Amino acid sequence: MVHAVRVRHIGDFEERVTEIRAWLDKNAIKPRFFEHSSGGPGIAFSVAFEKKADAEAFAEAFHGHVLRDDPHGNPLWIVPSKGDHDHKV
């Protein structure tokens, strides 16, 4: 199973990619995929991991959200943090 994380960043793109790469290298984690898109405010990064613990650690480090399959068949839903409400990505 793949565990995906969505992180939104407003600021310097290259700086954020460098920070993400450094964190992945420091933690010896190789993501399954790493994408970005510029729709909406800032840049959205989608990064997927083999291990749920890696996804959770990445989400915490970069203030992101771990995504999961919706039981109704929709592809990705945000797993809420404390105080958040479920909403579709």
Residue, then its C-alpha position, 0 to 999 in steps of 0.5 A: m500500500v502507498h501512503a501519500v502526503r499533500v503539502r502546500h507551500i507559499g514561497d520559494f519553490e527551489e528552497r522548499v524542494t531542497e528542504i524536502r530532499a535534505w529531509l528525505d536524505k537525512n531520514a534515509i527515505k526514498p519516496r515512491f513518487f514526488e509531484h507538484s502542482s501550481g493550482g491554487p495558492g502556492i505550490a502543492f507537493s504530493v509525496a508517496f511512501e511505502k511505510k505509513a510511519d514515513a508518511e506521517a513523519f513527513a506530514e508532521a515535518f512539513h505541516g502536510h496531510v496524510l491522504r487515504d482512500d475513501p471507503h466510498g471509492n473516491p481516490l483521496w481524502i485528507v485524514p484530519s489532524k486535531g481540530d480539522h474536519d474531513h474534506k476532499v482534496 
